[in-house]
Structures are given as structure tokens and as C-alpha cells.
């Protein structure tokens, strides 16, 4: 999993994206992580209206540089696709934390 992104200087806050209907969700990966685990899909609020909306998956219901699990994406569709591709790594880190071998891979002497 990629390191947490840093907080952009123009972000003034965030709000949680709510999923209302499990069966009709257009974003199944985001729905699964937010309903079955304690992840939150956040829309970031910016000072710059021309910047557009940005979304991220976070471990809490507010955005900061330590609880963001994914980079920022300009649409929920892109975020859902990224989460689907990285689901195993996201859940591994959530369930087991950062493992020692992940932080310091063994050196190859070959």
C-alpha cells in the first residue's frame, strides 16, 4: 500500500460520503470497506472551487495526513477502482498493521 498522502494546503475540511443502499451501490468496494469495516469515504472541501472535488478512503471520519489510506482521486469511480485493485493490501494493513518485514525487506545476496 502506498504511503499516506500529505494534507494539501488548500483543504479546509472533509465530509463523509454516505452509502444508503447496499444492493444498488455503484461503488461496491467502497461500500464494503465502509459498511463491513471501519473505513470512511471522504469528500475533501477546498478553498479553491476550480480544483473540483477530491475523494479518499480514510481510517477515521475526518481527513489528515496520518489516517488517509489512499491517494486523492477526482471521482468516486476512480477511488472505487483503486480500492478494488488494492483491497488485499488495505485490509492486510488494517487487520495486521504494518509488519516488520514490510518495513525492512531482507537484503538479497544473490
WODA-V410719 format. One record per pair of residues at least 24 apart in sequence whose ideal C-beta (glycine too) atoms are under 7 Angstrom apart, sorted by sequence separation. I is the first residue (numbers start at 1). J is the second residue. If there is no record, write none. Layout:
i: {I:I}
j: {J:J}
//
This chain:
i: {16:17:33:55:17:16:17:57:15:14:15:44:14:14:15:39:14:13:11:12:11:12:11:12:10:10:10:10:16:30:14:14:27:30:30:33:29:11:27:30:29:29:7:37:7:29:6:5:4:4:5:4:5:5:2:1:1:1:1}
j: {40:41:57:79:42:42:43:83:42:42:43:72:43:44:45:69:45:45:44:45:45:46:46:47:46:47:48:51:61:76:62:63:76:79:80:83:80:63:80:83:83:84:64:94:65:87:65:65:65:66:68:68:71:72:71:86:89:90:93}
//
